[in-house]
């Protein structure tokens, strides 16, 4: 509701309640405007609509892809969105990503953990709630500055400025954006997945990403030892997430089905199959094994399956897990993706071992032959050595073209000596264009970096510690942090304001009038900025 109309509506309510005479309708309307979303479900419904619209726009024009950065704390997510609004004027097509890796490494009460679904389930929904708490506070903070400016304009009888500010208030763009939230492999059976999905949605998640690994054997997508489950097991969890969305009235909720099959060489189970060619039979066809020529080939405890009309003894490890055929990963990925899209998933996530547009496109084109509007969420992972990967891609392309590459040592292309070379510069250009190229050629709707802020926090802390505890002393902070904050217009330089001090001062005045004891007076050192 527009600010002026809300003032009138609240004034009408106050007239009906004469004992509320101390309440100023402008104050109540202002506080309403600074709190647009009352619950996490309000957020989930709002952001699901945004995401569905973005998906439809991408289908019409692949240049309209979306992006996000992984955030491990509400403050990091808040500052990211404030920065986006400052630099680009809008948050459109920019999301947040919630990484299970970072929850494990940074948010578990057990302390830092590997990415193996060992952290508390509630840490995931807790981080979603925290992120949205900080984003809502960013709305309140930004609007508070507008309202203070409006009060000044009204006090000065500057009607033109007041009208312009009211227009800004009424058309304020929220910092609330979609979160793609990692539920790992579902933290247990389908019922456990459903219960956690509900918590995540109630906290505000409109999009849940789930992977086809075994819950109790879950590994980071860029590590070895990954174990997948038959499609029926995975689809039951997709159904669990969908029902959670529908139960809570988030009918547009988005499910991203992730396959780790490209790098997973093991399965925990042999799939149930009823007839040749069914889904279970297709899954089992990828299991490595030895053809049984005669009954004597079967030993005690052996398991026998039928593959392409032949009896086969699957290769079983000491762990009890079964081995897939060498080189079957891409075919399994394609089957996984088609099956997920045909059974309730909205988008795909293919975990790859390198950032290569051609490799991704080769799989996506096979998927699109069956599901033409297939779309990917792609992990621009810090686990890749991006510099080395793209320099080697350029090297290989040049070599194939017949270009002389004798000046370059392919295994050592990471070296700084190649930074200013023609190859190094072209590789940087390919890296800069990777997201655009993958969106256009490989069906990538959403590009994310899973754990960038983990690395930026470590890097910035290292730089500060090196200088501050060294010869630079206080200059390390002043020149390396504060001076840059001031000159780049980073809001945190006024950290008291960013933390809500001015909002609190205004509330004190709303509550107690002239008796309010405020923090933002003339002796506040924040006035130096």
C-alpha positions in Angstrom: 0.0 0.0 0.0 1.3 3.5 -0.8 2.7 5.3 2.2 0.1 8.1 2.2 -2.8 5.7 2.0 -1.3 3.6 4.8 -1.2 6.6 7.0 -4.9 7.3 6.4 -5.7 3.6 7.0 -3.9 3.5 10.3 -5.4 6.9 11.4 -8.8 5.3 10.9 -7.8 2.4 13.1 -6.5 4.8 15.8 -9.8 6.7 15.8 -11.6 3.5 16.7 -9.2 3.0 19.6 -9.0 6.2 21.6 -6.6 4.9 24.2 -4.0 4.5 21.4 -3.8 8.3 21.2 0.0 8.4 21.7 0.6 6.5 18.4 1.4 8.7 15.5 0.0 7.1 12.3 3.0 8.3 10.3 5.3 6.3 12.6 3.2 3.1 12.3 3.0 3.5 8.5 6.7 4.0 8.4 7.4 0.9 10.4 5.1 -1.1 8.2 6.9 0.1 5.1 10.2 -1.0 6.7 8.9 -4.5 7.3 7.4 -5.7 4.0 7.6 -9.4 4.7 6.0 -10.7 7.9 6.9 -14.4 7.6 9.3 -16.8 5.8 6.4 -18.2 3.8 5.6 -14.7 2.5 9.2 -14.5 1.3 9.1 -18.0 -0.2 6.0 -17.2 -2.2 7.3 -13.9 -3.4 10.7 -15.2 -4.4 9.3 -18.3 -6.1 7.2 -16.0 -8.4 10.4 -14.1 -9.2 12.3 -17.2 -10.0 9.6 -18.6 -12.2 9.4 -15.4 -14.1 13.2 -15.4 -14.6 13.1 -19.0 -15.8 10.4 -18.0 -18.4 12.5 -15.0 -19.5 15.6 -17.2 -19.9 13.6 -19.6 -22.1 12.9 -16.6 -24.5 16.4 -15.1 -24.3 19.4 -16.9 -22.9 21.2 -13.7 -22.1 18.8 -13.3 -19.3 20.6 -15.9 -17.1 20.8 -15.4 -13.3 23.7 -15.4 -10.9 24.5 -15.8 -7.2 27.3 -16.0 -4.7 27.3 -18.4 -1.8 27.0 -16.8 1.7 27.7 -18.3 5.0 26.4 -15.5 7.3 23.4 -13.1 7.1 25.7 -10.1 7.2 27.7 -11.4 4.1 24.4 -11.9 2.2 23.2 -8.5 3.2 26.4 -6.7 2.2 26.3 -8.5 -1.1 22.8 -7.3 -2.0 23.5 -3.8 -0.8 26.6 -3.8 -3.1 24.5 -5.1 -6.0 21.9 -2.3 -5.6 24.6 0.3 -5.3 26.5 -0.7 -8.4 23.7 -1.9 -10.7 20.6 -0.1 -9.3 18.6 -3.3 -9.1 18.7 -6.8 -7.7 17.0 -8.4 -10.7 18.4 -11.8 -11.7 20.8 -11.8 -8.7 20.2 -14.4 -6.0 21.8 -15.9 -3.0 23.2 -19.4 -2.7 23.2 -21.4 0.5 26.0 -23.9 0.4 25.9 -27.1 2.4 29.7 -27.1 2.2 29.9 -23.8 4.0 27.2 -24.8 6.6 29.4 -27.8 7.4 32.7 -25.8 7.5 31.5 -22.7 9.3 28.1 -23.1 10.9 28.1 -26.4 12.8 28.1 -26.6 16.6 30.6 -29.5 16.2 33.1 -27.0 14.7 34.5 -27.2 11.2 33.3 -30.3 9.4 33.9 -31.8 5.9 31.1 -31.7 3.4 29.6 -35.0 4.3 26.2 -34.1 5.7 27.5 -34.5 9.3 26.3 -31.1 10.4 23.0 -30.4 12.2 20.0 -30.4 9.8 18.6 -27.3 11.6 21.8 -25.3 10.7 20.5 -25.2 7.1 17.1 -23.7 7.8 18.7 -21.5 10.5 21.0 -19.9 8.0 18.1 -19.3 5.6 16.2 -17.5 8.3 19.3 -15.5 9.3 20.0 -14.5 5.7 16.5 -13.1 5.3 16.6 -11.4 8.7 19.7 -9.5 7.5 18.1 -8.7 4.1 14.9 -7.4 5.8 17.1 -5.3 7.9 18.8 -3.9 4.8 15.3 -2.8 3.6 14.6 -1.2 6.9 18.0 0.5 6.9 17.7 1.9 3.4 14.1 3.1 3.9 15.1 4.6 7.3 17.5 7.0 5.4 14.7 7.9 3.0 12.2 8.6 5.8 14.8 10.7 7.7 15.3 12.7 4.5 11.5 13.0 4.1 11.2 14.4 7.6 13.9 17.0 6.8 12.2 18.0 3.6 8.8 18.3 5.4 10.4 20.4 8.1 11.9 22.7 5.5 8.6 22.9 3.6 10.3 21.6 0.5 7.3 20.0 -1.1 9.0 19.0 -4.3 11.7 17.1 -2.5 9.2 15.5 -0.2 7.1 14.2 -3.1 10.2 12.8 -4.8 11.1 11.0 -1.6 7.6 9.6 -1.1 7.8 8.3 -4.7 11.1 6.6 -3.9 9.6 5.0 -0.7 6.5 3.8 -2.6 8.7 2.3 -5.3 11.5 0.9 -3.1 13.0 -2.3 -4.4 13.5 -4.9 -1.7 16.7 -6.7 -1.0 14.8 -9.9 -0.6 15.8 -12.2 -3.5 15.5 -15.9 -4.1 17.8 -18.3 -2.2 18.9 -21.6 -3.9 19.3 -23.7 -0.8 21.3 -26.9 -0.6 19.6 -29.8 1.2 22.5 -32.1 0.3 21.2 -35.7 -0.2 18.2 -35.1 2.0 19.7 -36.0 5.4 18.1 -39.4 5.6 15.1 -41.1 4.1 12.3 -39.4 2.2 10.4 -38.5 5.5 13.6 -36.8 6.8 13.9 -34.9 3.6 10.3 -33.8 3.8 10.7 -32.5 7.4 13.8 -30.6 6.6 12.4 -29.2 3.4 9.4 -27.9 5.4 11.8 -26.1 7.8 13.7 -24.6 4.9 10.6 -23.4 3.2 9.1 -21.9 6.4 12.4 -20.0 6.8 11.9 -18.5 3.3 13.5 -20.9 0.8 11.7 -20.9 -2.6 14.3 -23.2 -4.3 15.7 -26.4 -2.9 18.7 -28.3 -4.5 18.9 -32.0 -3.8 21.5 -34.5 -5.0 21.4 -38.2 -5.9 24.1 -39.4 -3.5 23.5 -41.8 -0.6 22.7 -39.7 2.5 25.0 -41.5 4.9 27.8 -41.7 2.4 27.5 -38.1 1.0 30.7 -36.5 -0.2 31.5 -33.1 -1.6 30.9 -33.1 -5.4 34.5 -32.4 -6.1 35.9 -35.2 -3.9 36.3 -38.9 -4.6 34.2 -41.7 -3.1 30.7 -40.6 -4.2 28.0 -43.2 -4.1 24.7 -42.7 -6.0 21.2 -44.2 -5.4 18.8 -45.8 -7.9 16.4 -43.4 -9.5 13.4 -44.6 -7.6 15.1 -43.6 -4.3 15.9 -40.2 -5.6 12.5 -39.5 -7.1 10.9 -40.3 -3.7 12.8 -37.4 -2.2 11.9 -35.1 -5.1 8.3 -36.0 -4.3 8.8 -35.3 -0.6 10.2 -31.8 -1.4 7.3 -31.0 -3.8 4.7 -32.1 -1.3 6.4 -29.9 1.3 6.1 -26.9 -1.0 2.4 -27.7 -1.8 1.5 -28.3 1.9 2.8 -24.9 2.8 1.2 -23.1 -0.1 4.3 -22.3 -2.1 2.9 -23.7 -5.3 5.6 -22.3 -7.5 8.4 -23.7 -5.4 11.5 -24.8 -7.5 13.4 -28.1 -7.2 16.9 -28.4 -8.6 17.9 -32.1 -9.1 21.6 -32.5 -8.9 23.4 -35.5 -10.4 26.9 -36.6 -9.2 27.0 -39.5 -11.6 29.8 -38.0 -13.7 32.3 -38.4 -10.9 30.6 -41.2 -8.9 31.9 -44.7 -9.7 29.8 -46.6 -7.1 26.3 -47.4 -6.1 24.9 -48.7 -2.8 22.1 -50.7 -4.3 21.0 -52.7 -7.3 17.8 -51.1 -8.5 14.5 -53.0 -8.5 13.5 -54.0 -12.0 10.3 -55.7 -13.3 11.0 -56.0 -17.0 13.8 -55.3 -19.5 14.3 -51.6 -20.4 12.5 -50.2 -17.3 14.2 -47.5 -15.2 15.7 -50.0 -12.8 17.0 -52.2 -15.6 18.6 -49.1 -17.3 20.3 -48.2 -14.0 21.6 -51.7 -13.5 22.9 -51.9 -17.1 25.7 -49.5 -16.0 26.9 -51.8 -13.2 30.2 -53.4 -13.9 30.4 -57.2 -13.7 31.5 -60.5 -15.1 29.4 -62.6 -17.4 28.6 -66.0 -15.8 29.3 -68.9 -18.2 28.3 -71.7 -15.9 26.8 -72.2 -12.4 30.2 -73.0 -10.9 31.2 -69.4 -11.5 28.8 -68.3 -8.8 30.4 -68.3 -5.3 28.9 -68.1 -1.9 27.4 -64.7 -1.3 27.5 -63.6 -4.9 24.7 -61.5 -6.4 23.6 -62.2 -9.9 21.7 -59.8 -12.2 20.5 -60.0 -15.8 22.1 -57.5 -18.3 21.1 -57.5 -21.9 19.9 -61.1 -21.7 23.0 -62.4 -19.9 23.6 -63.4 -16.3 26.2 -61.1 -14.8 28.0 -61.1 -11.4 28.3 -57.4 -10.3 31.7 -56.3 -9.1 31.2 -55.8 -5.3 33.8 -54.1 -3.1 34.7 -55.0 0.4 32.4 -52.1 1.6 29.5 -53.9 0.0 29.2 -51.2 -2.7 28.9 -52.0 -6.4 31.1 -50.6 -9.1 29.9 -48.8 -12.3 31.4 -49.5 -15.7 34.4 -47.3 -16.6 33.4 -44.5 -18.9 29.7 -44.7 -18.2 29.4 -41.4 -16.2 28.1 -39.2 -19.0 25.4 -41.7 -20.0 24.3 -42.0 -16.4 24.2 -38.2 -16.1 21.9 -37.9 -19.1 19.6 -40.6 -17.8 19.5 -39.0 -14.4 18.6 -35.6 -15.8 15.9 -36.8 -18.1 14.4 -38.9 -15.4 14.4 -36.1 -12.8 12.8 -33.6 -15.2 10.1 -36.1 -16.3 9.3 -36.8 -12.6 8.9 -33.4 -10.9 12.2 -31.6 -10.9 12.3 -28.1 -12.4 16.0 -27.7 -13.1 19.2 -29.7 -13.2 22.6 -29.5 -11.6 25.4 -31.4 -13.2 28.5 -31.6 -11.1 31.5 -31.7 -13.4 35.3 -32.0 -12.8 36.2 -28.9 -14.8 34.5 -25.7 -16.2 34.3 -26.6 -19.9 31.4 -25.2 -22.0 31.8 -27.9 -24.6 31.6 -30.8 -22.1 28.5 -29.3 -20.4 26.8 -28.6 -23.8 27.4 -32.2 -25.0 25.4 -33.6 -22.1 22.8 -30.8 -22.2 22.1 -31.3 -25.9 21.4 -35.0 -25.3 19.0 -34.0 -22.5 17.3 -31.3 -24.6 16.6 -33.9 -27.3 14.1 -35.4 -24.9 13.2 -32.4 -22.7 13.7 -29.3 -24.9 13.4 -26.6 -22.1 15.9 -28.3 -19.8 17.8 -25.7 -17.7 20.8 -26.0 -15.5 22.1 -24.5 -12.3 25.9 -24.6 -12.6 28.5 -24.6 -9.9 31.3 -22.2 -10.9 33.3 -24.0 -8.2 36.4 -22.7 -6.3 37.4 -26.4 -6.4 38.4 -25.8 -10.0 41.8 -24.2 -10.8 40.2 -21.8 -13.2 43.4 -20.2 -14.3 45.1 -23.5 -15.2 41.9 -25.0 -16.7 41.3 -22.1 -19.2 45.0 -21.7 -20.1 45.1 -25.4 -20.9 41.9 -25.1 -22.9 43.4 -22.3 -25.0 46.6 -24.3 -25.3 44.7 -27.4 -26.6 42.6 -25.3 -29.0 45.7 -23.7 -30.4 47.5 -27.0 -30.8 44.5 -28.5 -32.6 44.5 -25.5 -35.0 48.2 -26.1 -35.7 49.4 -23.0 -33.9 52.9 -23.0 -32.5 52.6 -23.6 -28.7 56.3 -24.4 -28.1 56.7 -21.3 -25.9 54.3 -22.7 -23.3 54.7 -25.6 -20.9 51.1 -27.0 -20.5 51.4 -28.6 -17.0 53.0 -25.3 -15.7 50.6 -22.8 -17.3 49.5 -21.6 -13.8 52.9 -19.9 -13.5 52.9 -16.1 -13.2 55.2 -15.8 -16.1 52.3 -16.5 -18.4 50.0 -13.8 -17.0 50.8 -11.2 -19.7 51.3 -13.6 -22.6 48.8 -13.9 -25.5 47.7 -17.2 -24.2 47.2 -15.9 -20.6 45.2 -12.9 -21.8 43.0 -15.0 -24.1 42.4 -17.5 -21.3 41.2 -14.6 -19.0 38.9 -13.5 -21.8 37.4 -17.0 -22.0 37.0 -17.0 -18.3 35.2 -13.7 -18.3 32.9 -15.0 -21.0 32.3 -18.4 -19.5 29.0 -17.6 -17.9 27.6 -15.9 -21.0 28.8 -18.7 -23.2 27.5 -21.4 -21.0 24.1 -19.7 -20.7 23.9 -19.5 -24.5 25.4 -22.8 -25.5 24.9 -25.2 -22.6 21.5 -24.3 -21.1 22.8 -22.8 -17.9 20.1 -20.6 -16.4 21.8 -19.9 -13.1 25.5 -19.5 -12.4 26.7 -19.6 -8.9 29.9 -19.8 -6.9 29.4 -22.1 -4.0 31.8 -20.8 -1.4 33.5 -17.6 -2.6 32.9 -15.6 0.6 34.8 -18.4 2.5 37.8 -17.5 0.4 37.3 -13.7 0.5 37.1 -13.7 4.3 40.3 -15.7 4.5 42.1 -13.6 1.9 41.1 -10.2 3.4 41.9 -11.4 6.9 45.4 -12.6 5.8 46.1 -9.2 4.2 45.1 -7.3 7.3 46.9 -9.5 9.7 50.1 -9.4 7.6 50.2 -5.6 7.7 48.7 -4.9 11.1 51.0 -7.3 13.0 53.9 -6.2 10.9 55.6 -2.9 10.2 52.4 -1.1 8.9 50.6 -1.3 12.2 47.4 0.8 12.2 48.1 1.9 8.6 47.2 -1.6 7.4 43.7 -1.1 8.6 43.4 2.6 7.7 44.8 2.3 4.2 43.6 -1.2 3.5 40.1 -1.1 4.9 38.7 2.2 6.2 40.0 4.6 3.6 38.7 2.2 0.9 35.3 2.0 2.6 35.0 5.8 2.7 36.1 6.3 -0.9 34.1 3.4 -2.3 31.0 4.4 -0.4 30.8 1.1 1.6 27.9 1.5 4.1 29.7 -0.4 6.9 32.1 2.5 7.4 29.3 3.9 9.6 29.0 0.6 11.4 26.7 1.8 14.1 24.2 2.9 11.5 24.6 -0.3 9.5 23.9 -2.3 12.7 20.6 -0.4 13.3 21.6 2.4 15.7 19.7 5.1 13.8 16.6 2.8 13.4 16.7 2.2 17.1 17.0 6.0 17.8 13.9 6.6 15.7 12.0 3.9 17.4 12.9 5.4 20.8 11.3 8.6 19.7 8.2 6.8 18.4 7.9 5.0 21.8 8.8 7.8 24.2 8.7 11.1 22.4 10.9 13.9 23.8 12.0 11.6 26.7 13.9 9.3 24.3 17.6 8.9 25.1 19.3 8.7 21.7 22.7 7.4 20.7 23.1 9.5 17.5 23.8 12.9 19.0 26.7 15.3 18.4 29.2 13.2 20.4 28.7 10.2 18.2 32.0 9.6 16.5 30.2 8.2 13.4 29.6 11.9 12.6 33.3 12.0 11.4 32.2 10.1 8.3 
